[in-house]
Structures are given as structure tokens and as C-alpha cells.
């Protein structure tokens, strides 16, 4: 049990480092809804963030995961750190120079203002430069420092957004604060969002920049080639993931959906992010554990147990969010003119749940150094995403994008399970996992899409209670063993 306690401790700390910043991003969602001029402006912000995700993946080019693998594998850990940091440093500098030189071309192609392109380029570079310093903290099991810096980053971002969007426009009207006019530009709300992001990224880089003075700056070309061979499929998988997760906003705009609808869709999409919080926090804690525990003879059984409990907790979160979505909307999407897009929430929550299960099932190809399979699976998911988006957006608008997302992650989950059982058999308790997942899907659909039940919280809470009893009944023996051990 000490193994699971240690895993839980790491997951909790990394979870705090992820959940708290995400909670702050939830706070930003209603701020954007209230203080950006309209839904179209919210759509602009969503589109720029979508492009940022794609370039974040390209600038990382899989080195974060490769760093973990080779840090645990190689004897000369300093060489791994130095090689990875030198590689990312120079690739980021090259991107910075090219990006600034061609920023007008990029602005014309994306229909995004050149000033926002400039901010985005600097944000991307600063974020790329802290990838290995953050990864090093995780590898060296310093989760508290990792958490503090991550939380500081998003706190500064939040405070700056509050200042620029809420207080600055009011204060410049006051003669006592006339000096603030130097930083105030009317109709610049979207720009302020990215100025805030740039400042917070710069401060984070300055905090972690001493790492660049501690390394030897030696570049091991042979080691880098091995790392890059391992990382390249992860890069492809990352691009495919970005397609699955964020291309919908870009395609919606390119296929003629109004930015107002994109803004409403993106705002309501955030309610489904509760599952992303859970999945991301879990992944941060579990990935280093998967690698460090790989040589243990009980590893397959341990992975199976972890996956089952991931599904249990994830099923509860999924059902809870869907049951209470019409209460959550008052907090996260407080303007009624956005609520017509709420119908995507159950689909997005379930899609992210599928992605979390896929993350668990993907352990086999990472441990076998066969990351090319991850790329293949993600490419299949991206093909599903692209195909269904092009087919469904024309008829169903953003609902088509949500359907494409759930289909993509569902197919990736199934394919990874089938291949994993062939190459690295893990004794998953398939019957229980399938039962928990099935009950969650049925109860979620009934509580949200049946008009009478959607407004009847008594019935929905009863459904939630039935689900919890079903979990207790199915896991009673395990729970009793845990209770007995604690009482001894």
C-alpha cells in the first residue's frame, strides 16, 4: 500500500499544481464572457489559443517525454539534461527569429492582428525555454517547487487580466489615475489577454533561467539522435492530439461558422474541462511512475489496478458535471446569450474521459520504446477528427465538432487497448471498467437530454446515488480490505 500512497501523494501535489491553475483559468472564462466586448471577441481569443497549442507541440517536439525516458535510462543524467536544454534553446531561438521576420505573412494568413501574432511568438518561445527546467523538477521529485512556480504563473496571468479588462478602463476615467493612460488603448481587450500571458511567461522564465547557467552546455549528438528518434513519434502524436483537441475552432472559422458561435461554443466547452483537470493532474503524477516502476514483476497488475480506479473516479466526475451543468453555467458562463451551446458539454466531458482512459492504456508503447504506435493511433484519431469535422460542421455547426472529438478519442481508446493486449498484455478488469463506463454514459444521457429529467434535480441526484452504490457494491471487498488494514 505504501506504493499507492506514494503515487497518491505525488498525484495530489502535481494535481494541485494543475488543478489550481485550471481553476484560475475557469475564473478567466466568466471574466472573458463579461468583459470582452462580445461573443465574437471571445471567439478571437479561442482561435489564437488554438494556434498556440499547435506551435507549443512543434516547439517541444516530444523532448519532454524523451527527457523522462532517458533521464531514468541513462547513467549520465547531466548529459541528458544538458543535451535536451541546449536542443530546445537553439530551436526556440531559430523559431523566434523566423517568426518575427514572417509575422506579417502569418497575420495575413490567420486573420489575426500582427500585434497579437508578435505576443504569441514571444509567449511560445518563453514557454518552450522552460520545458526542460519544469521536467527536471518532476524527474528529481521536487513537486512543491514545480507547483509553486506553476501556480505563480497563472496567478499573475489572472491578476493582469483582471487589471487590464476590469480596472484599467475604469481607472483611466479618474483624474487621479491619469498616468495609467500610457498603457490604455481603447478596443484592445483581446490584445490585453495576450499581454497578460506574455508577462506571466516572462516571469516564469526568469525564475527558471538559472538552470541555463548550471548546465555545462555540452551537446551529446549521439544521445540527442537517440532522444529525437524516441521523441519524433511523440511529436507526430502531439500534432495529432492538437488536431483532435483544438483544430475544431480553426475549422469552424474556416468553414463559415460565425465567431459569435465559436465564442459561445468555446465558453461552454470550458465546463467540460473538469474532466481535463482530473486527467491532466493524473497524467503528471502517473507518467514518471510508469517509467520508474516498469521493471517490477508486478507492474502489469499494478497498471491494471490503477486504470480501474482512474475509471471509477473519472466516471463519478463525468456524471457529476453533467448532472449539475445547469448550475455550473451560472458560475462559468454567466451570460444567457451563451447558453445555447451548453448541449456540447456532455459530449466534451465524455470525450476527455475517453482520452484519459487512452492515456492509461498507452503505457505499453512508452515502456517498450515503441512510441511510433502512439503516433499511428493519434494519426488515426486526427483522421477521424478531420473527416467528421468536414462532414458534420456544414450541417451541425459546433455540435459536429463535439461529435468528432468524442469519436476520435473513443477510437483511439479502443485501438490502444487492442494493440496493447497484443504487445504488452495487462490484466485489465474489463468487465468492471466497461460496466462503470456504460452506466455513466446512460445516466449522463438520460439526465441531460431527457427534458423532464434535466430540470428535476431530485431524480438526477437519485441517479448519482445509484451510481455511487453500484461502485460500492462492485468494489466492496477491496474497500473492506483497505479499512481493515487501517484499523490494524
N, C-alpha and C positions, 0 to 999 in steps of 0.2 A: 504493500500500500504506500510505502514511502516514495516509490517511483511515481505513482499517480499524484501524491501530494506535491512533489517537486514540480511535476508538469503543471498541476493546477496553479501553483504559486507563480511560475513563470508566465503562464497564460493570463493570470489575473493582472500582473504588473503590466505586461505588454498590452493587455486588454484596456487597462486604464489609460495607457499612452495612446491608444487608438480610439477608445470609446469617448473619452472626454473631449479630444479634439473634434470628433464627429458630432458630439452633442453641440459643440460651439458652431459647427457648420449648420446644424439644424436651426440654431438661433439665427444664423445668417439668412436662412431661407425665408422666414417671415419678414425679416428686415428688407430683403430684396423685394418681396411681394408688396410691402408697404411703401418703400421709399424710392424704388426705381420708378420712372415715370409711368410705365405701363407694362402689359404682358409682353409686348414686343421687345422692350429693353431687357426683360428677363430672358427672353429668347436669345438675344445677342450674347448675354453672359454665358448661357448654356452652350452656345455654339463655340465660343472661344475656349471654354474649358474642355470641350470635346477635342478640339485640335491640340490643346496642351497635353492631353492624355496620350495621344498618338506619338507626339515628339518626346514625351517623357520615356516611353518604351524604347524608342530608337536611340536616345542618348544613353540609356542604361545598358543596352544591347546584351542583356542576360547576365551581366557581370555580378550582380548581387547574389543570385543563386549559385553561380560558379564560385564566387568567393567562399560561400559557406562550405561547398563541397570540398574545395581544395584546402581550405583552412583546417578542416578536420582530417584530410587525407595526407597532406604533405608534412614532412618533418620540419622544413624551414618555413615557419609561418610568417616570419618577417619578409621573406621574399614574396610570398603570396600577397601580403598587404601592400608592399611597395609596387609590385608589378600591376596590381589592379588599380591602385590610385594613380600611378603615372599614366596608365592607359586611358582612364576616364578624364584625367586632367587635360591631356592634349587633344583628345577627341572633342571635348567640350569647347576648348579654345578655337579649334577649327570651325565648329558649328557657329560659335559666336561671330566670328569674322564673316563667314558666308551669309549668315542670317542678316546681319546688319547691312551687308552690301546689297542683298537682294530683297530687302524688306518691302520696298515699293511694289515689286513684282508679286510678292506673296500677298500683300494687301489688296492688290487688284484682283487676284485670283480668288481670294476667300471672301471678298466684300467686307473686310474688316478694316477699320481705320488704321492708318500707318502708325499712329502713336500707340495704339493697343498692341500692334504687332511688335513694336520695339519693347514694350514692357514684357510681353510674353517671351521674347527671345532671352532677355536677361533672367527672368524667372526660371526658365528651363535650364539655363546654364548653371545658375546658382544651386538649383535643386540637384542637378547631376553631380556637382562637385562634392556634395555631402553624402552621396550614396554609400561609399565605402566607409567613411567615418561612422555613419549610423550602423552599418552592417558589422563593423568591428566591435561596437558596443554590445551588440546582440551575441556575437560569437564569443566574446570574452565574458559573457554573462554579467553585464552591468546594466540591467534593465531599468534601474532607478534613474540613472543619468540619461538614458535613452528617453524615458518617459518625461522627465522634466523639460528637456530641450524640445521635444515634440509638442508638449502642451504649451510651452512658452511661445512657440512659433504661431500656433493657431490663436492663442490669446491676443497676441499683438495684432494679428490679422483681424480678429473680431473688433478690437478696440479702435483700430484705424478705420474700419468700415463704419462703425458707429459714429466716429468723429466726422468723417467725410460726408456721409449720407444724411445723418440726422442733425448734428450740432453745427457743423460749419455753415450750412445755408442760413441757419437762424442767427448765428452769432455775427456774421458779416453785416447784418442789418443793424446791429447795435454799434453806435459810435465809439463805445468803449473798447470794442474789438476790431476797430477798423484795420489794424495791422494784419489781420487774418486775410484781408482781401488779396494779398500777394499770392496766396495758394488757392484761391477760389475761382473756379471757372464755371459759368452757368452751362447747363445742359451737358455736363461732363460726368454724370453719375456712373456710367459704365466704366469710364476711364479710371475713376476713383477706386473701383473694385480691384483693378489690377495694379494700381499704385500701392494699395494696401498689401497685396500679395507680394509685390517686389520688395517692399521694405522688410516684411517679415522674413522673406527668403534670405535677404542680405544679412540680417541679424543672425539668423541660424548659421549661415556660412561663416560669419566672423567668430562665432562661438566654437565651431568645429575646425576652423582653419589651422590651429596649432598642430593638428595631425599631419599637415603637409610639411611642417618643419621638423617633425620627429622621424620621418622615414628617411631612408638612405638615398632615395631617388634612383635606385638600381632597377633596371628593367630586364627581367629574365625572359628573353624572346622565346625560348623553348617552352617554358612554363606558360607564357601567355598564349602560345598556339594551342596547348592542351586546354587551357581555360576557355579560349574562344571556341574551340570545337565543341566543348560542353555547353557553352553559352549560346551559340548561334541558334540551335533549335528552340531555345527558350526565348530568344528574340523573336523568332517567327511566331511562336506561340503567343508571345506578348502582343504582337501586332494583331494577330487573330483575335485575342481577347479584347483589345481596344475596339476592334470592329464590332464584336458582339456586344460590348458594353456601351459604346459611345457613338458609333457611326450613325445610329438612328437619327440623332439630332441633325447631323450634317445632311443625311439623305432626305430627311423631311423637308429641309430648306431647299435642297436642290430639286426635289420633286414637286415643289409648288405649295407645300403647306405653309400657311402664314406664320410669321414669327410670333404672333399673339398665341396661336395654338401651341407652338413649340414651347413658349414660355409657360403656359398652363400645364402642359404635359411634363415639363421639367420640374416645375414646382411640386406637382402631385407625386411625381416619381420619387421625390425625396422621402415621402412617407414610407415607401418600400425599403428605405435604406437601413431600417432597424436590423434587417437580416444581414446587410452588408457589415454593420458594426460587429455582429456576432461572428460572422465568417472571417473578417479581417483580423480581429483580435485573436481568434483561434489559430489562424494560419501563422501569425507572427510567433506564437508560442510553440506551435507544433513542428514547424519546419526544421529548426535546429535539433529538436528532439528526435525526429525521424532519422536524421543522419547519425547522431551520436549513439542511437540505440540499435542501429542496423545489424551489428554483429552478434547481438544477443540471440540465444537459441529460441527464446520465447517471443521474438519480435513479431512474427505473423499473428499470433494470438493477441498480443498487445494491441497491434494496429486494428484488428477486428473489433476489440472491445471499445477502443477509443472512437471508432467510426460509429458504432451503435449508439453511444452516448451523445455523440455530436448530433445524430439524427433525432434523438429524444428531445434534447434541449432546443434544437432548431425547429422541430415540429411545434413545440409549445409557442415559441416566439412567432412563428408564421401564423398560427391560429389566433394568437392574442392580438396581433396587429390588425388582422382582417376583421375580427370581432369588434374592435374599438376604433376602426378607422374614421368613423363619423364623429368621434370625439377628438381624435388626434388632429383632424383637419382644422379645428378652431385654433390650435396652437401653432401648427406648422405651415398651414396655408390659410391665413386668416381672412382673405378676401373672397366673398362668394363667387365673384366672376371667374375664379379659377376652378371651382369645384366640379365643373362638368367633366374634367379629366380624371376624377377620382376612380373611374372604372378600371384604370390600369393598375391600381395598387395591388390587388390580389395576384395578378399575373407577375408583377415585378418582384413581389416578396417571394413567391414560389420559384421564380427563375433564379433568384440569388440563393435560395435554399439548394436547388439543384447544383448550382455552381460550387457551393460549399461541400456538398457530398462528392462532387467530382474532385475537389482538392484533396479530400481524404483518399479517394480511390487512385489518385495519381502517384501515390508514394512508390509504387513498384518500378516505374520507369526512371524515377530520380535515383533510387537506390542502386539500380542496375546500370547507371550511366547511359541509359538509352533515352535521352531526352528528345531524340528525334520523334519518338512516338507521341510525346506531348505536343510537338509541333504539328504532327499529322492530325491528331484529334482536334486541336484548336483550329486548324485549317478547315476541317470538315464542319466544325461549328460556324466558322466565318462564312463558309459557302451557304450553309443553311440560313444564316442571318441575312446575307446579301440577297439571296434568291427570294426569300419570303418578304423582305422589305420591299423589293422592287415589285413583287406580285401584289402585296396587300396594302401598301401605303396608298396607292391610287384609289382603292375602294374604301379602305377603313381608316385612313389617316394614321394618327399615332397609335391607335389600337392595333393596327397591323404591325407596328414596330414592337409593341409589347408581346404580341403573339410570336413574332420571330425570335425574340430574346428567349422566351421560355422553351421554344422548340430547339434552339441552338444548344442551350445548356443541358436540356434533357437528353439530347442525342449524345453529347459529349460524356455525360454521366454513364449512360448505358454502354457506349463503346469502350470507355476506360475500364469498366467492370469486366466486360467480356475478355478484353486483351490481358488485363491484369491476372485473371484467373488462369490464363494460359501460360504466361511467362513467370509470374511470381504469385502462386496461389496463396490466398489469405482466407482463413475460415470465417468469413462474414456470416453473421446470423441473418441470412437473407429474409427468412420468413418474418421475423420481428421487424426488421427495418422496413420491409415492404408494407407491413401492417400499419406501422406508425405513419408512414408516408401517405398511404391510402386514406386512412381515417382523417388526417389533416386536410388533404385535398377535398374530400367530400364535405367535411364540416365547414371548411372555408367557403366553398362554392355555395353551399346552402345558406350560410349566414349572411353572405353579401349579395348574392344575385337573386334570391327569392325576396320580392318586395316586402311582403308582410314580415318576414323574419328580420330583415335588415333594420327595421325600426323597433323591433321587440328585443330589448336587452335582456329581459328575463330568460327568454328562450336561448339567446346566444350565450349567456353565462352558464346556463344548464349544459349546453353543448361543450363548453370549455371544461366544466366539471366532469362530464362523462369522459372526456379525453384524458384528463388527469387520473381518473380512477382506472381507466384502461391501462395507462402507463404503470400505475402502482400494481395492478393485478399481474401484469406481464413481468415486472421486474421485482416482485415481492421477495423472492428468495435472495437475490443479490442485496437488496436493501436491508433485509433482516441480518444478513451476514455482516454488513458494514456496521449496523447498530450494535451487534453482539461484540464485535472487535473493539468498538469504542467504550463499551461498558466494562471491558476486562481491565 
